[in-house]
Amino acid sequence: MSLKPINLRDILEYVPRFQDHTFVISLDSAIVEHTNFESILIDIAVLRSLNIHIVLTFGIAEQLRKAAEAQNLNLSDSTGEGSTNARTLELAEKIAGEQAAIIMKGLSGQSLPCALTNEIFARPRGIVSGEDQGFSGVIDRLNEGRIHKLMSDGVIPLFSPILYDNRGQAFRLNSDHLASSMAIALKASKLIYLTAHPGLIVGGKSILNLSLEKLNQHLETGIESINTSLISKARETIRALQADTDRVHILDGRQDGALLTEIFDKVGVGTMIHQNQYDQVRNALADDAPGIYALTKHAVKNDKLRQRSLPEIEANIADYLIYEVDHSILGSVLQIRYPDANVLEIASVNVQAFHQGKGIGRKLVGFAIEQAKAYGYDKVLALSTQATGYFTEQFAFQPAEKSDLPPDRISLYEEDQRNSEILVLPLK
C-alpha cells in the first residue's frame, strides 16, 4: 500500500530542524527480505541527502527460525532475549553475516557508503534469574568518537546483533536493545523501529502517538493488551526516552513511503512515543488568530463553516481551542458560552485538509466536551450543515429543535439562514 505524497511544505519545515541530527533505524528481520526494502533504502538515501546522519541496526530472528527449521535444529532462543547455546550462536553468526551482506549490497545500490563496524564490544549477560544465559551478551563499551567520525565522513555505520568481546568471542544480542543502546550512546534525535506491524498495537488497535507515561501504564497494568512481538520494542522505547532520546517511532516497514511520511508529516503513519508533550489541545492565544483564520478559509469556501473575519476571531480568541503539533496549528474549535442557559456550543470545528481522518477533530471536540462537564454545563450544542453524522456517531449527540437553543442563539440561527441541523448532547 502506497501512502499519499508528503506535503512539500512539511518537508521544508522539518529539514532545518533535522540537519546534522542522528537517527537510529532498526530493521526487523522480516523487513530486510520484504519487497519494500529497496524503497526503504531509497528513503534512507533521501534522509542522507538532507544531511541527516543514519545508523542502522538489524534483526535476524525470522531468518534464524527458518534456517533452524530447515536444519531440524531446536533453537535455545531466536530473538536474543533469552539464553543462547553454542549451536544457536553458530547459526546466528552465519545468518547475521548473510543479512549484513544483503543490507550492504542494497546501500551500495543507492551509492550510500556504509561500514559494518566492530566499534561495539560485548560481554556475557551472565546469570539471570538463576539461569546461565550462555552466549547471550550485553554491550560492554562502544567507541562513540569513531562512530561519529564515520558519520561525519558520510558513512552509514551498520551494526549486527552479533557482537564480539576483545578476545573475538561472539555474543548474541537482542536487536531492539542494540538499537536503543545506540540511540542513547549517540544522543540520537530519533529511534525508528521498522517492523512488520502498523505501529504499536494495543488491544488490537494501532496507536498513532502516546506519551512515555501512557506507555509505562500499558506495560505495568495491561501488558497483555500489547501485541506480543512488540513488547520488547515497547520496553526499549521506554529505556531510550528515559535516557533523553527525543522520540521513538514504531512503524510498518512494509508500507511504501512510511519512513519519510512518519518523519516529515506532522501526524505520521506509525506510532510515535514521546517524552515531551508532542501534540496538544490547548486554549488559543492572541498570536494564534492568523493561523486559525487561515485554517478556516478552505472550509468556508466549501460552506462547511460560517465565515468569521480575522477581527472576529481575534476578539473571541480566548474561546478557541487549537490542536498544535510542533508549533503548527492543525485544527481548531470555537466554544460559545451561554451562561444564562448553562449551555456550551461547539462551533467551527476545523482540521487542516491534509490531516483529516487522523482523529484530530475527535480530540478537539472530546476536549471541549470534557471542559463543559468540568464547568458544570447542562448540555453541549452543535450546529452542522455537513457533519451531523460525525457528531451523532462519535459523541452521541441527539437531533434537537430550534426551541432547544438559548434565546440569544435562536436569533442568530434565524439570521444566518444556513439551515444547520441542531444537535444536543445532554451532560446531566
FENRA-V565780 format. One record per backbone hydrogen bond with DSSP energy under -1.0 kcal/mol. NH is the residue of the N-H (numbers start at 1). CO is the residue of the C=O. If there is no record, write none. Layout:
# FENRA-V565780
[[NH | CO] [NH | CO]]
This chain:
# FENRA-V565780
[[3 | 256] [11 | 7] [12 | 8] [13 | 9] [14 | 10] [15 | 11] [18 | 14] [19 | 15] [20 | 51] [21 | 18] [23 | 53] [24 | 190] [25 | 55] [26 | 192] [27 | 57] [28 | 194] [31 | 28] [32 | 28] [34 | 31] [37 | 34] [40 | 36] [41 | 37] [42 | 38] [43 | 39] [44 | 40] [45 | 41] [46 | 42] [47 | 43] [48 | 44] [49 | 45] [51 | 48] [52 | 47] [53 | 21] [55 | 23] [56 | 157] [57 | 25] [58 | 159] [59 | 27] [64 | 60] [65 | 61] [66 | 62] [67 | 63] [68 | 64] [69 | 65] [70 | 66] [71 | 67] [73 | 68] [84 | 133] [89 | 85] [90 | 86] [91 | 87] [92 | 88] [93 | 89] [94 | 90] [95 | 91] [96 | 92] [97 | 93] [98 | 94] [99 | 95] [100 | 96] [101 | 97] [102 | 98] [103 | 99] [104 | 100] [105 | 101] [106 | 102] [107 | 103] [108 | 104] [109 | 105] [111 | 108] [112 | 107] [115 | 156] [117 | 115] [117 | 158] [121 | 141] [122 | 164] [123 | 138] [125 | 136] [128 | 131] [131 | 128] [133 | 126] [135 | 84] [136 | 133] [137 | 172] [138 | 123] [140 | 121] [141 | 121] [143 | 119] [144 | 142] [147 | 143] [148 | 144] [149 | 145] [150 | 146] [151 | 147] [152 | 148] [153 | 149] [154 | 151] [155 | 150] [156 | 113] [158 | 115] [159 | 56] [163 | 171] [165 | 169] [168 | 165] [171 | 163] [172 | 135] [173 | 161] [178 | 174] [179 | 175] [180 | 176] [181 | 177] [182 | 178] [183 | 179] [184 | 180] [185 | 181] [186 | 182] [188 | 183] [189 | 22] [190 | 22] [191 | 247] [192 | 24] [193 | 249] [194 | 26] [195 | 251] [199 | 197] [202 | 205] [203 | 225] [205 | 202] [207 | 200] [210 | 272] [212 | 274] [215 | 211] [216 | 212] [217 | 213] [218 | 214] [219 | 215] [220 | 216] [221 | 217] [222 | 218] [225 | 222] [226 | 223] [227 | 201] [230 | 227] [231 | 228] [234 | 230] [235 | 231] [236 | 232] [237 | 233] [238 | 234] [239 | 235] [240 | 236] [241 | 237] [242 | 238] [244 | 241] [245 | 240] [247 | 189] [248 | 273] [249 | 191] [250 | 271] [251 | 193] [253 | 195] [255 | 252] [258 | 255] [261 | 257] [262 | 258] [263 | 259] [264 | 260] [265 | 261] [271 | 250] [272 | 208] [273 | 248] [274 | 210] [280 | 324] [282 | 322] [284 | 320] [288 | 285] [289 | 286] [292 | 288] [293 | 289] [294 | 290] [295 | 291] [296 | 292] [300 | 296] [301 | 297] [302 | 298] [303 | 300] [304 | 299] [313 | 309] [314 | 310] [315 | 311] [316 | 312] [317 | 314] [319 | 316] [320 | 317] [321 | 333] [322 | 282] [323 | 331] [324 | 280] [325 | 328] [328 | 325] [330 | 323] [331 | 323] [332 | 350] [333 | 321] [334 | 347] [335 | 319] [336 | 345] [338 | 343] [343 | 338] [344 | 379] [345 | 336] [346 | 381] [347 | 334] [350 | 332] [352 | 330] [355 | 352] [356 | 353] [363 | 359] [364 | 360] [365 | 361] [366 | 362] [367 | 363] [368 | 364] [369 | 365] [370 | 366] [371 | 367] [372 | 368] [373 | 369] [374 | 370] [375 | 371] [376 | 373] [377 | 372] [378 | 342] [380 | 425] [381 | 344] [382 | 423] [384 | 421] [391 | 387] [392 | 388] [393 | 389] [394 | 390] [395 | 391] [397 | 391] [398 | 424] [400 | 422] [404 | 401] [405 | 402] [410 | 406] [411 | 407] [412 | 408] [413 | 409] [414 | 410] [415 | 411] [416 | 412] [421 | 384] [423 | 382] [424 | 398] [425 | 380] [427 | 378]]
